[in-house]
């Protein structure tokens, strides 16, 4: 039985060439967290953000302090 919630394990990404981005849809309000390559502009989706706790989980999981929003 699990009594306590497991802390997210720390994952890594290329901090020199990628930055954390929250892509937001203007029409539906859907938000997707991921990483954008600074050189090519390619976006890699990581997870769907449904509420504030999902965003906090993403930040803890990857050790990210700041996320920029793109529409």
Residue pairs with C-beta under 8 A, 6 or more apart in sequence:
7 60
8 57
8 60
8 61
9 61
10 61
10 62
10 63
11 61
11 62
12 62
12 63
13 20
13 35
13 62
14 35
17 37
17 38
17 39
18 35
18 36
18 37
18 38
18 44
19 35
19 36
19 38
19 68
20 33
20 34
20 35
20 62
20 64
20 66
20 67
20 68
21 33
21 34
21 35
21 36
21 43
21 67
21 68
21 69
21 70
22 31
22 32
22 33
22 49
22 55
22 67
22 68
22 69
22 70
23 31
23 32
23 33
23 34
23 43
23 45
23 69
23 70
23 71
24 30
24 31
24 69
24 70
24 71
25 31
25 71
26 71
30 48
31 48
31 49
31 50
32 45
32 46
32 47
32 48
32 49
33 45
33 46
33 47
33 48
33 49
33 54
33 55
33 58
33 67
34 43
34 44
34 45
34 46
34 47
35 43
35 44
35 46
36 42
36 43
36 44
36 70
37 43
37 44
46 58
46 62
47 54
47 58
48 54
49 55
49 58
55 67
58 64
58 67
59 65
59 67
